[in-house]
Amino acid sequence: MKSFSEAAPLQGSSFQVASVQGEPLTLKLTQVQDKGSNEIVEQFSLLLRGPLNAPLEQGLYRLQHEILGTVDWMIVPVAKDAEGYLYEAVFNLLKNEQS
């Protein structure tokens, strides 16, 4: 993920990730949150919802997306409700200096 502006239009799209059981799981991107970007760093997070029947532990996962292709992201479980588990991927990206 290169920027918040690249992530925002992907809200509502799905990612495929291999589970511990070997079956692919679908994670839906439910929210893209700005986490206090400034002129030096762009900080944002993605909230992904997964199913109740196959929780994922905190870790590095290889995800497949129709637009992004293959990405390796650290995801952390942050909540559970009646609809499933919520996972967060956090991005802290240095902005390129413009001369």
mmCIF file of the C-alpha atoms, coordinates in Angstrom:
data_MODEL
# 
_entry.id   MODEL 
# 
loop_
_atom_site.group_PDB 
_atom_site.id 
_atom_site.type_symbol 
_atom_site.label_atom_id 
_atom_site.label_alt_id 
_atom_site.label_comp_id 
_atom_site.label_asym_id 
_atom_site.label_entity_id 
_atom_site.label_seq_id 
_atom_site.pdbx_PDB_ins_code 
_atom_site.Cartn_x 
_atom_site.Cartn_y 
_atom_site.Cartn_z 
_atom_site.occupancy 
_atom_site.B_iso_or_equiv 
_atom_site.pdbx_formal_charge 
_atom_site.auth_seq_id 
_atom_site.auth_comp_id 
_atom_site.auth_asym_id 
_atom_site.auth_atom_id 
_atom_site.pdbx_PDB_model_num 
ATOM 1  C CA . MET A 1 1  ? 0.000   0.000   0.000  1.00 0.00 ? 1  MET A CA 1 
ATOM 2  C CA . LYS A 1 2  ? 1.577   3.252   -1.122 1.00 0.00 ? 2  LYS A CA 1 
ATOM 3  C CA . SER A 1 3  ? -0.801  5.838   0.337  1.00 0.00 ? 3  SER A CA 1 
ATOM 4  C CA . PHE A 1 4  ? -4.074  6.617   2.076  1.00 0.00 ? 4  PHE A CA 1 
ATOM 5  C CA . SER A 1 5  ? -5.456  7.868   -1.241 1.00 0.00 ? 5  SER A CA 1 
ATOM 6  C CA . GLU A 1 6  ? -4.665  4.479   -2.827 1.00 0.00 ? 6  GLU A CA 1 
ATOM 7  C CA . ALA A 1 7  ? -6.371  2.626   0.047  1.00 0.00 ? 7  ALA A CA 1 
ATOM 8  C CA . ALA A 1 8  ? -9.565  4.676   0.400  1.00 0.00 ? 8  ALA A CA 1 
ATOM 9  C CA . PRO A 1 9  ? -11.225 3.566   -2.881 1.00 0.00 ? 9  PRO A CA 1 
ATOM 10 C CA . LEU A 1 10 ? -10.647 -0.089  -1.946 1.00 0.00 ? 10 LEU A CA 1 
ATOM 11 C CA . GLN A 1 11 ? -13.080 0.084   0.992  1.00 0.00 ? 11 GLN A CA 1 
ATOM 12 C CA . GLY A 1 12 ? -15.675 -2.665  0.574  1.00 0.00 ? 12 GLY A CA 1 
ATOM 13 C CA . SER A 1 13 ? -13.391 -4.893  -1.493 1.00 0.00 ? 13 SER A CA 1 
ATOM 14 C CA . SER A 1 14 ? -12.235 -8.376  -0.493 1.00 0.00 ? 14 SER A CA 1 
ATOM 15 C CA . PHE A 1 15 ? -8.884  -10.014 0.186  1.00 0.00 ? 15 PHE A CA 1 
ATOM 16 C CA . GLN A 1 16 ? -8.135  -13.736 0.187  1.00 0.00 ? 16 GLN A CA 1 
ATOM 17 C CA . VAL A 1 17 ? -5.779  -15.143 2.812  1.00 0.00 ? 17 VAL A CA 1 
ATOM 18 C CA . ALA A 1 18 ? -4.722  -18.720 3.586  1.00 0.00 ? 18 ALA A CA 1 
ATOM 19 C CA . SER A 1 19 ? -5.856  -19.879 7.018  1.00 0.00 ? 19 SER A CA 1 
ATOM 20 C CA . VAL A 1 20 ? -4.070  -22.238 9.388  1.00 0.00 ? 20 VAL A CA 1 
ATOM 21 C CA . GLN A 1 21 ? -6.423  -24.979 8.193  1.00 0.00 ? 21 GLN A CA 1 
ATOM 22 C CA . GLY A 1 22 ? -5.254  -24.326 4.625  1.00 0.00 ? 22 GLY A CA 1 
ATOM 23 C CA . GLU A 1 23 ? -8.629  -23.131 3.378  1.00 0.00 ? 23 GLU A CA 1 
ATOM 24 C CA . PRO A 1 24 ? -8.636  -19.603 1.940  1.00 0.00 ? 24 PRO A CA 1 
ATOM 25 C CA . LEU A 1 25 ? -10.558 -17.024 3.966  1.00 0.00 ? 25 LEU A CA 1 
ATOM 26 C CA . THR A 1 26 ? -12.143 -13.850 2.711  1.00 0.00 ? 26 THR A CA 1 
ATOM 27 C CA . LEU A 1 27 ? -11.385 -10.642 4.588  1.00 0.00 ? 27 LEU A CA 1 
ATOM 28 C CA . LYS A 1 28 ? -13.492 -7.604  3.666  1.00 0.00 ? 28 LYS A CA 1 
ATOM 29 C CA . LEU A 1 29 ? -11.976 -4.133  3.913  1.00 0.00 ? 29 LEU A CA 1 
ATOM 30 C CA . THR A 1 30 ? -14.547 -2.340  6.065  1.00 0.00 ? 30 THR A CA 1 
ATOM 31 C CA . GLN A 1 31 ? -12.772 0.904   6.922  1.00 0.00 ? 31 GLN A CA 1 
ATOM 32 C CA . VAL A 1 32 ? -9.762  3.018   5.942  1.00 0.00 ? 32 VAL A CA 1 
ATOM 33 C CA . GLN A 1 33 ? -8.753  5.365   8.778  1.00 0.00 ? 33 GLN A CA 1 
ATOM 34 C CA . ASP A 1 34 ? -6.377  8.337   8.709  1.00 0.00 ? 34 ASP A CA 1 
ATOM 35 C CA . LYS A 1 35 ? -4.180  8.080   11.822 1.00 0.00 ? 35 LYS A CA 1 
ATOM 36 C CA . GLY A 1 36 ? -2.692  11.571  11.888 1.00 0.00 ? 36 GLY A CA 1 
ATOM 37 C CA . SER A 1 37 ? -0.748  12.136  8.687  1.00 0.00 ? 37 SER A CA 1 
ATOM 38 C CA . ASN A 1 38 ? 1.435   15.217  8.361  1.00 0.00 ? 38 ASN A CA 1 
ATOM 39 C CA . GLU A 1 39 ? 3.966   16.662  5.897  1.00 0.00 ? 39 GLU A CA 1 
ATOM 40 C CA . ILE A 1 40 ? 6.577   14.022  6.828  1.00 0.00 ? 40 ILE A CA 1 
ATOM 41 C CA . VAL A 1 41 ? 4.670   10.792  7.324  1.00 0.00 ? 41 VAL A CA 1 
ATOM 42 C CA . GLU A 1 42 ? 1.409   9.309   6.119  1.00 0.00 ? 42 GLU A CA 1 
ATOM 43 C CA . GLN A 1 43 ? -0.233  7.202   8.828  1.00 0.00 ? 43 GLN A CA 1 
ATOM 44 C CA . PHE A 1 44 ? -3.370  5.162   8.227  1.00 0.00 ? 44 PHE A CA 1 
ATOM 45 C CA . SER A 1 45 ? -4.913  1.821   9.039  1.00 0.00 ? 45 SER A CA 1 
ATOM 46 C CA . LEU A 1 46 ? -7.165  -0.680  7.343  1.00 0.00 ? 46 LEU A CA 1 
ATOM 47 C CA . LEU A 1 47 ? -9.861  -2.582  9.221  1.00 0.00 ? 47 LEU A CA 1 
ATOM 48 C CA . LEU A 1 48 ? -10.651 -5.966  7.726  1.00 0.00 ? 48 LEU A CA 1 
ATOM 49 C CA . ARG A 1 49 ? -13.542 -8.235  8.760  1.00 0.00 ? 49 ARG A CA 1 
ATOM 50 C CA . GLY A 1 50 ? -13.129 -11.998 8.744  1.00 0.00 ? 50 GLY A CA 1 
ATOM 51 C CA . PRO A 1 51 ? -15.463 -14.878 9.618  1.00 0.00 ? 51 PRO A CA 1 
ATOM 52 C CA . LEU A 1 52 ? -16.227 -16.081 13.145 1.00 0.00 ? 52 LEU A CA 1 
ATOM 53 C CA . ASN A 1 53 ? -15.432 -19.720 12.359 1.00 0.00 ? 53 ASN A CA 1 
ATOM 54 C CA . ALA A 1 54 ? -11.750 -19.210 11.472 1.00 0.00 ? 54 ALA A CA 1 
ATOM 55 C CA . PRO A 1 55 ? -9.954  -16.620 13.623 1.00 0.00 ? 55 PRO A CA 1 
ATOM 56 C CA . LEU A 1 56 ? -6.472  -15.510 12.620 1.00 0.00 ? 56 LEU A CA 1 
ATOM 57 C CA . GLU A 1 57 ? -3.713  -14.803 15.120 1.00 0.00 ? 57 GLU A CA 1 
ATOM 58 C CA . GLN A 1 58 ? -1.552  -11.699 14.977 1.00 0.00 ? 58 GLN A CA 1 
ATOM 59 C CA . GLY A 1 59 ? 1.044   -12.204 12.284 1.00 0.00 ? 59 GLY A CA 1 
ATOM 60 C CA . LEU A 1 60 ? 2.331   -11.601 8.798  1.00 0.00 ? 60 LEU A CA 1 
ATOM 61 C CA . TYR A 1 61 ? -0.068  -12.852 6.125  1.00 0.00 ? 61 TYR A CA 1 
ATOM 62 C CA . ARG A 1 62 ? 0.059   -13.057 2.348  1.00 0.00 ? 62 ARG A CA 1 
ATOM 63 C CA . LEU A 1 63 ? -3.163  -11.630 0.947  1.00 0.00 ? 63 LEU A CA 1 
ATOM 64 C CA . GLN A 1 64 ? -4.500  -11.630 -2.604 1.00 0.00 ? 64 GLN A CA 1 
ATOM 65 C CA . HIS A 1 65 ? -6.510  -8.724  -3.993 1.00 0.00 ? 65 HIS A CA 1 
ATOM 66 C CA . GLU A 1 66 ? -7.917  -8.190  -7.483 1.00 0.00 ? 66 GLU A CA 1 
ATOM 67 C CA . ILE A 1 67 ? -6.330  -4.726  -7.831 1.00 0.00 ? 67 ILE A CA 1 
ATOM 68 C CA . LEU A 1 68 ? -3.273  -4.855  -5.522 1.00 0.00 ? 68 LEU A CA 1 
ATOM 69 C CA . GLY A 1 69 ? -2.272  -8.394  -6.407 1.00 0.00 ? 69 GLY A CA 1 
ATOM 70 C CA . THR A 1 70 ? -0.249  -10.161 -3.704 1.00 0.00 ? 70 THR A CA 1 
ATOM 71 C CA . VAL A 1 71 ? 0.604   -8.199  -0.557 1.00 0.00 ? 71 VAL A CA 1 
ATOM 72 C CA . ASP A 1 72 ? 2.258   -9.262  2.704  1.00 0.00 ? 72 ASP A CA 1 
ATOM 73 C CA . TRP A 1 73 ? 0.739   -7.437  5.663  1.00 0.00 ? 73 TRP A CA 1 
ATOM 74 C CA . MET A 1 74 ? 1.029   -7.668  9.416  1.00 0.00 ? 74 MET A CA 1 
ATOM 75 C CA . ILE A 1 75 ? -2.513  -7.939  10.734 1.00 0.00 ? 75 ILE A CA 1 
ATOM 76 C CA . VAL A 1 76 ? -3.646  -7.813  14.337 1.00 0.00 ? 76 VAL A CA 1 
ATOM 77 C CA . PRO A 1 77 ? -7.005  -8.959  15.700 1.00 0.00 ? 77 PRO A CA 1 
ATOM 78 C CA . VAL A 1 78 ? -8.642  -5.953  17.390 1.00 0.00 ? 78 VAL A CA 1 
ATOM 79 C CA . ALA A 1 79 ? -12.289 -6.930  17.994 1.00 0.00 ? 79 ALA A CA 1 
ATOM 80 C CA . LYS A 1 80 ? -14.916 -9.634  17.724 1.00 0.00 ? 80 LYS A CA 1 
ATOM 81 C CA . ASP A 1 81 ? -18.660 -9.212  17.346 1.00 0.00 ? 81 ASP A CA 1 
ATOM 82 C CA . ALA A 1 82 ? -21.653 -11.177 16.056 1.00 0.00 ? 82 ALA A CA 1 
ATOM 83 C CA . GLU A 1 83 ? -20.540 -10.621 12.438 1.00 0.00 ? 83 GLU A CA 1 
ATOM 84 C CA . GLY A 1 84 ? -16.950 -11.827 12.803 1.00 0.00 ? 84 GLY A CA 1 
ATOM 85 C CA . TYR A 1 85 ? -13.440 -10.780 13.765 1.00 0.00 ? 85 TYR A CA 1 
ATOM 86 C CA . LEU A 1 86 ? -11.943 -7.385  12.986 1.00 0.00 ? 86 LEU A CA 1 
ATOM 87 C CA . TYR A 1 87 ? -8.273  -7.144  12.048 1.00 0.00 ? 87 TYR A CA 1 
ATOM 88 C CA . GLU A 1 88 ? -6.121  -4.053  11.648 1.00 0.00 ? 88 GLU A CA 1 
ATOM 89 C CA . ALA A 1 89 ? -3.206  -3.407  9.306  1.00 0.00 ? 89 ALA A CA 1 
ATOM 90 C CA . VAL A 1 90 ? -1.290  -0.205  10.165 1.00 0.00 ? 90 VAL A CA 1 
ATOM 91 C CA . PHE A 1 91 ? 0.806   1.798   7.703  1.00 0.00 ? 91 PHE A CA 1 
ATOM 92 C CA . ASN A 1 92 ? 3.409   4.469   8.577  1.00 0.00 ? 92 ASN A CA 1 
ATOM 93 C CA . LEU A 1 93 ? 4.910   5.719   5.329  1.00 0.00 ? 93 LEU A CA 1 
ATOM 94 C CA . LEU A 1 94 ? 7.519   8.425   4.885  1.00 0.00 ? 94 LEU A CA 1 
ATOM 95 C CA . LYS A 1 95 ? 6.479   10.952  2.246  1.00 0.00 ? 95 LYS A CA 1 
ATOM 96 C CA . ASN A 1 96 ? 8.896   11.750  -0.561 1.00 0.00 ? 96 ASN A CA 1 
ATOM 97 C CA . GLU A 1 97 ? 10.427  15.187  -0.215 1.00 0.00 ? 97 GLU A CA 1 
ATOM 98 C CA . GLN A 1 98 ? 9.482   17.518  -3.047 1.00 0.00 ? 98 GLN A CA 1 
ATOM 99 C CA . SER A 1 99 ? 12.306  19.796  -4.227 1.00 0.00 ? 99 SER A CA 1 
# 
